[in-house]
Amino acid sequence: MSIALLIFVTTIAVSLLGLYAAPGLIDRLIFRPYYVRRRGEFHTWVTHGFVHGDLMHLIFNMMTFWFFAFMLERRIGGAAFGVLYFVGLVLAISTTYLKHRNDPGYGSVGASGAISAVLFAAIVYFPTMSLFILPFPFPIPAPVFAVLYVAYSWYATGGGRFSGGPGGRRINHDAHLIGALVGLAFVLVTDPQAYTALWRVVFG
């Protein structure tokens, strides 16, 4: 079975369950840096990526996943895709841990870091790809979409701050930035020749 499809279906199912049927599930899966060591909540380094702050947060992340994850998996293989996704998920939240490990009221949800890693790795392999996204009546080049994705994340953090949510749950926009670097670094380490096509597109 496709690793990307398994992640896609599981994330949607668990997120919708947490948002509409079992809100206590989010509290069990959310990443709370303060309690990671104090309560042994080490599993939340991964589980926070399967729940989201609200429906639009889920849709935005899954839309980006849909556009890029499956084509990237076909290009690099299921095993490599799985490594990239979960390494991106864990590393993208690492700065959050360092910033908020002494804040008992902080919690982070969402697969933003992992999806950003997938997005930017895919950009390296498919630099000429374009997207049609409603309501825009024109194609958006994938590299432009990637830049806008990061720019939105930076804007949403207020230049690095975190946006709040109900009950201490927050959408960790900073994770997008770290995830982007993870995706670029992953390709550089595993397949540096892939940067040749991107270099040609960007610099002619």
C-alpha positions as CSV (number, residue, x, y, z in Angstrom):
1,M,0.0,0.0,0.0
2,S,1.1,3.5,-0.7
3,I,2.7,5.2,2.4
4,A,1.5,8.6,1.2
5,L,-2.1,7.3,0.9
6,L,-1.9,5.7,4.3
7,I,-0.7,9.0,5.9
8,F,-3.3,11.0,3.9
9,V,-6.3,8.8,5.0
10,T,-5.2,8.4,8.6
11,T,-4.6,12.1,9.1
12,I,-8.0,13.1,7.7
13,A,-9.8,10.4,9.7
14,V,-8.0,11.1,13.0
15,S,-8.3,14.9,12.6
16,L,-12.1,14.8,11.8
17,L,-12.6,12.4,14.7
18,G,-10.8,14.8,17.1
19,L,-12.6,17.9,15.8
20,Y,-16.1,16.6,15.7
21,A,-16.6,13.3,17.6
22,A,-13.9,12.9,20.2
23,P,-12.3,16.2,21.2
24,G,-10.4,14.5,24.0
25,L,-8.4,12.7,21.3
26,I,-6.7,16.0,20.4
27,D,-5.7,16.5,24.0
28,R,-4.0,13.1,24.1
29,L,-2.1,13.6,20.8
30,I,-1.2,17.3,21.0
31,F,2.5,18.3,21.4
32,R,3.1,20.0,24.7
33,P,6.8,20.7,25.1
34,Y,6.4,21.3,28.8
35,Y,5.0,17.8,29.4
36,V,7.2,15.8,27.0
37,R,9.8,15.0,29.7
38,R,7.7,15.7,32.8
39,R,4.9,13.3,31.8
40,G,6.8,11.1,29.3
41,E,4.6,12.3,26.4
42,F,7.4,11.5,23.8
43,H,4.8,10.0,21.4
44,T,3.4,13.5,20.8
45,W,6.5,14.3,18.7
46,V,4.7,12.3,16.0
47,T,1.1,12.2,17.0
48,H,0.6,15.9,16.9
49,G,0.8,15.7,13.1
50,F,-2.4,13.6,12.9
51,V,-4.6,16.2,14.5
52,H,-5.4,19.8,13.4
53,G,-6.6,23.0,15.0
54,D,-9.7,23.4,12.8
55,L,-11.2,22.3,9.5
56,M,-9.5,25.0,7.4
57,H,-6.2,24.0,8.9
58,L,-6.8,20.4,7.9
59,I,-8.0,21.3,4.4
60,F,-5.0,23.6,3.7
61,N,-2.5,20.9,4.8
62,M,-4.2,18.0,3.0
63,M,-4.7,20.0,-0.2
64,T,-0.9,20.7,-0.3
65,F,-0.2,17.0,0.5
66,W,-2.5,15.9,-2.3
67,F,-0.8,18.1,-4.9
68,F,2.8,17.0,-4.0
69,A,3.0,13.9,-1.9
70,F,1.9,11.2,-4.3
71,M,4.0,12.4,-7.2
72,L,7.0,12.6,-4.9
73,E,6.4,9.1,-3.5
74,R,6.4,7.8,-7.1
75,R,9.7,9.5,-7.8
76,I,11.7,8.5,-4.7
77,G,9.8,5.4,-3.5
78,G,7.6,4.7,-0.5
79,A,10.4,4.0,2.0
80,A,12.2,7.2,1.3
81,F,9.0,9.2,1.3
82,G,8.1,7.8,4.7
83,V,11.5,8.7,6.1
84,L,11.3,12.2,4.7
85,Y,7.8,12.7,6.1
86,F,8.4,11.6,9.6
87,V,11.9,13.1,9.9
88,G,10.3,16.4,8.7
89,L,7.5,16.0,11.3
90,V,9.9,15.5,14.2
91,L,12.6,18.0,13.3
92,A,10.2,20.7,12.4
93,I,8.8,20.6,16.0
94,S,12.3,20.7,17.6
95,T,12.6,24.4,17.7
96,T,9.1,24.6,19.2
97,Y,10.3,22.3,22.0
98,L,13.3,24.5,22.7
99,K,11.2,27.7,22.7
100,H,8.3,26.4,24.8
101,R,9.7,23.6,27.0
102,N,9.0,25.7,30.1
103,D,5.6,26.9,29.1
104,P,2.8,24.6,30.5
105,G,0.1,26.4,28.5
106,Y,1.6,25.8,25.1
107,G,0.5,23.1,22.7
108,S,1.0,22.6,19.0
109,V,-1.0,20.5,16.4
110,G,-0.8,19.9,12.7
111,A,1.3,18.2,10.0
112,S,2.7,21.5,8.7
113,G,6.3,20.6,9.2
114,A,6.2,17.3,7.5
115,I,4.1,18.6,4.6
116,S,6.4,21.6,4.1
117,A,9.3,19.1,3.9
118,V,7.4,17.1,1.2
119,L,6.5,20.3,-0.7
120,F,10.0,21.6,-0.9
121,A,11.5,18.2,-1.8
122,A,8.9,17.9,-4.6
123,I,9.9,21.4,-5.9
124,V,13.4,20.2,-6.4
125,Y,12.2,17.2,-8.5
126,F,9.4,19.0,-10.3
127,P,10.4,22.7,-10.6
128,T,8.3,23.2,-13.8
129,M,5.1,22.0,-12.2
130,S,2.1,24.4,-12.0
131,L,-1.0,24.3,-9.9
132,F,-4.6,25.4,-10.6
133,I,-6.1,26.6,-7.3
134,L,-9.5,28.2,-7.0
135,P,-10.4,31.0,-7.1
136,F,-7.3,32.0,-9.1
137,P,-8.0,31.6,-12.9
138,F,-4.4,31.1,-13.8
139,P,-1.7,28.4,-13.1
140,I,0.6,29.0,-10.2
141,P,4.2,27.7,-10.7
142,A,5.2,25.3,-8.0
143,P,8.2,27.3,-6.8
144,V,6.0,30.4,-6.5
145,F,3.5,28.4,-4.5
146,A,6.3,27.2,-2.2
147,V,7.5,30.7,-1.6
148,L,3.9,31.9,-0.9
149,Y,3.4,29.0,1.4
150,V,6.5,30.0,3.5
151,A,5.6,33.7,3.3
152,Y,2.1,33.0,4.6
153,S,3.6,31.0,7.4
154,W,5.9,33.9,8.3
155,Y,3.1,36.4,8.2
156,A,0.8,34.2,10.3
157,T,3.5,34.0,13.0
158,G,3.7,37.8,13.1
159,G,7.4,37.4,12.0
160,G,8.1,34.4,14.2
161,R,5.4,34.4,16.8
162,F,2.9,31.7,17.2
163,S,-0.8,32.1,16.5
164,G,-3.2,31.1,19.2
165,G,-6.1,28.7,19.3
166,P,-8.8,27.5,21.7
167,G,-7.7,25.7,24.8
168,G,-4.1,26.4,24.3
169,R,-4.0,24.5,21.0
170,R,-2.0,26.3,18.3
171,I,-1.2,26.0,14.6
172,N,2.6,26.0,14.5
173,H,3.4,28.1,11.5
174,D,7.1,28.1,12.3
175,A,7.2,24.4,11.6
176,H,6.6,25.3,7.9
177,L,9.9,27.1,7.8
178,I,11.9,24.3,9.5
179,G,10.2,21.7,7.4
180,A,11.1,23.5,4.2
181,L,14.8,23.3,5.2
182,V,14.4,19.6,6.0
183,G,12.9,18.9,2.6
184,L,15.7,20.7,0.8
185,A,18.4,19.1,2.9
186,F,16.9,15.6,2.5
187,V,17.2,15.8,-1.3
188,L,20.7,17.3,-1.1
189,V,21.8,14.3,1.0
190,T,20.0,11.5,-0.8
191,D,20.0,12.7,-4.4
192,P,22.1,15.8,-5.0
193,Q,21.9,15.4,-8.7
194,A,18.2,16.3,-8.5
195,Y,19.2,19.9,-8.0
196,T,20.5,20.1,-11.5
197,A,17.0,20.5,-13.0
198,L,16.0,23.1,-10.4
199,W,19.2,25.0,-11.1
200,R,18.5,25.1,-14.8
201,V,14.9,26.3,-14.3
202,V,15.9,29.0,-11.8
203,F,19.1,30.3,-13.5
204,G,18.5,29.2,-17.1
